[in-house]
C-alpha cells in the first residue's frame, strides 16, 4: 500500500497543477477535515436526539469543541 501511495505521489509531482495535492500536508488536512465533519454529525445527533439536550447548546458545544480539537490536530501534524 505504501508503495502504491509513493507511486501516485510521484506521478502527481510530475504534473504541475497536481503537485500541490501530492503534498503530505494536504493528505493530513483532508483526512482530519473529513473526520471532524463526520464527528460533528455524530455528536450533534447524539446530543440532540439521544440525550435531548437543546439544539442551541448542543451546537455551540459540539462545533466549538471540534473546532478547537481540529486546531490542535493541525498543530500536531504541523499543517499550520
C-alpha positions in Angstrom: 0.0 0.0 0.0 2.8 2.4 0.9 4.5 1.7 -2.5 1.2 2.5 -4.2 0.9 5.8 -2.4 4.5 6.7 -3.3 3.9 5.8 -7.0 0.8 8.1 -7.0 2.7 10.9 -5.3 5.5 10.7 -7.8 3.0 10.8 -10.8 1.2 13.8 -9.2 4.5 15.6 -8.7 5.2 15.5 -12.5 2.0 17.4 -13.3 2.4 21.0 -12.1 -1.2 21.7 -11.2 -1.4 18.4 -9.2 1.8 19.0 -7.4 0.0 20.8 -4.5 -2.2 17.7 -3.9 0.8 15.4 -3.7 2.0 17.2 -0.5 1.8 15.2 2.7 0.2 18.1 4.5 -2.7 18.1 2.0 -3.5 14.5 2.8 -3.4 15.1 6.5 -5.6 18.2 6.1 -8.1 16.2 4.1 -8.5 13.2 6.4 -8.6 15.5 9.5 -11.4 17.6 7.9 -13.4 14.5 6.8 -13.0 13.0 10.3 -14.2 16.2 12.1 -17.1 16.6 9.6 -18.4 13.2 10.5 -17.7 13.7 14.2 -19.8 16.9 14.1 -22.7 15.0 12.6 -22.4 12.1 15.0 -22.1 14.2 18.1 -24.9 16.6 17.2 -27.2 13.5 16.6 -26.1 12.0 19.9 -26.6 15.2 22.0 -29.9 16.4 20.4 -31.7 13.1 19.6 -30.4 10.7 22.2 -29.6 13.0 25.2 -32.3 15.5 24.4 -30.0 18.5 25.0 -31.4 21.7 23.4 -30.2 22.3 19.9 -28.5 25.7 20.6 -26.5 24.4 23.5 -25.5 21.2 21.6 -24.5 23.1 18.5 -22.3 25.6 20.4 -20.6 22.8 22.5 -20.0 20.3 19.6 -19.0 22.8 16.9 -16.8 24.8 19.2 -15.2 21.7 20.7 -14.5 20.1 17.4 -13.1 23.4 16.1 -10.6 23.5 18.9 -9.7 19.8 18.6 -9.2 20.3 14.8 -6.8 23.2 15.5 -4.8 21.0 18.0 -4.5 18.2 15.4 -3.4 20.7 12.7 -0.7 21.8 15.1 0.3 18.3 16.0 0.7 17.3 12.3 2.3 20.7 11.5 -0.2 21.7 8.9 -0.5 25.3 10.3 
